[in-house]
Amino acid sequence: MVVVITTIEALRAFDVVYVINRGLNGLELMSVLVVNNLLGEASRIGYGSAAATLLLLASIIPIAIFIRWALGRDAL
């Protein structure tokens, strides 16, 4: 449960970090990296898409494990 909540809160931190300094100076998040590569000056769409896929996997795997654990526990 802690992993799922931490993952959700980390994904919600994007707006604060992006408004403060666009994710520079040690505040780089994976979501800021995706946005900067997709919409930035260099516009490296392939790299941004790969980072977005990794972000999706990093967030969906703990959530899926938790849901499977929670549903399995209720079935017993």
Order of alpha helices (4+ residues) and beta strands (2+ residues): alpha-alpha-alpha-alpha
